[in-house]
Amino acid sequence: MSALRDALRELPDAVFADLLESDDAYLLVLDLPGVTGDTVELRIEKGRLVIEARREKDLPAEFRYVREDRALFLDAEVPLPPDATGASAEATMERGVLEIRLPKREAAPERTIPVEDV
């Protein structure tokens, strides 16, 4: 999980992120003001979570930018922890907060392995 934690540090300063863990899943929470479910795309590619988000900005006709610090796009790739699976990942967006639930792979069930004499 340290690779994921380290990757979150590489996100732009304007993106605040939390990483939570339970026994059966990871929860990644990203604050993305101005982003909606329609303007965000999530993919799992080669063991990485790819996040592409776009925020809408309305510029009133009588104004022009003096300073613009709010980026329109976020493109980020973060490595999945080795025990996470993207197969049944889920995501929700509410009021600019994106929550991505990444289930963990189930551990192999405990069992006895029979040994045969040959």
ChimeraX attribute file (.defattr): number of C-alpha atoms within 10 A of each C-alpha:
attribute: neighborCount
match mode: 1-to-1
recipient: residues
	/A:1	15
	/A:2	9
	/A:3	12
	/A:4	18
	/A:5	16
	/A:6	12
	/A:7	15
	/A:8	21
	/A:9	12
	/A:10	12
	/A:11	16
	/A:12	12
	/A:13	7
	/A:14	13
	/A:15	14
	/A:16	14
	/A:17	17
	/A:18	12
	/A:19	15
	/A:20	10
	/A:21	14
	/A:22	9
	/A:23	8
	/A:24	13
	/A:25	17
	/A:26	22
	/A:27	18
	/A:28	18
	/A:29	19
	/A:30	18
	/A:31	18
	/A:32	22
	/A:33	17
	/A:34	16
	/A:35	23
	/A:36	19
	/A:37	16
	/A:38	9
	/A:39	13
	/A:40	18
	/A:41	12
	/A:42	15
	/A:43	13
	/A:44	17
	/A:45	12
	/A:46	9
	/A:47	15
	/A:48	16
	/A:49	19
	/A:50	18
	/A:51	15
	/A:52	15
	/A:53	20
	/A:54	20
	/A:55	18
	/A:56	13
	/A:57	11
	/A:58	6
	/A:59	9
	/A:60	7
	/A:61	6
	/A:62	5
	/A:63	7
	/A:64	9
	/A:65	6
	/A:66	5
	/A:67	6
	/A:68	8
	/A:69	6
	/A:70	11
	/A:71	12
	/A:72	13
	/A:73	14
	/A:74	18
	/A:75	13
	/A:76	17
	/A:77	21
	/A:78	19
	/A:79	21
	/A:80	23
	/A:81	17
	/A:82	12
	/A:83	15
	/A:84	20
	/A:85	19
	/A:86	18
	/A:87	11
	/A:88	9
	/A:89	17
	/A:90	13
	/A:91	14
	/A:92	13
	/A:93	18
	/A:94	13
	/A:95	12
	/A:96	16
	/A:97	19
	/A:98	21
	/A:99	19
	/A:100	19
	/A:101	21
	/A:102	24
	/A:103	21
	/A:104	21
	/A:105	14
	/A:106	11
	/A:107	8
	/A:108	6
	/A:109	6
	/A:110	6
	/A:111	6
	/A:112	6
	/A:113	6
	/A:114	5
	/A:115	6
	/A:116	5
	/A:117	3
	/A:118	3
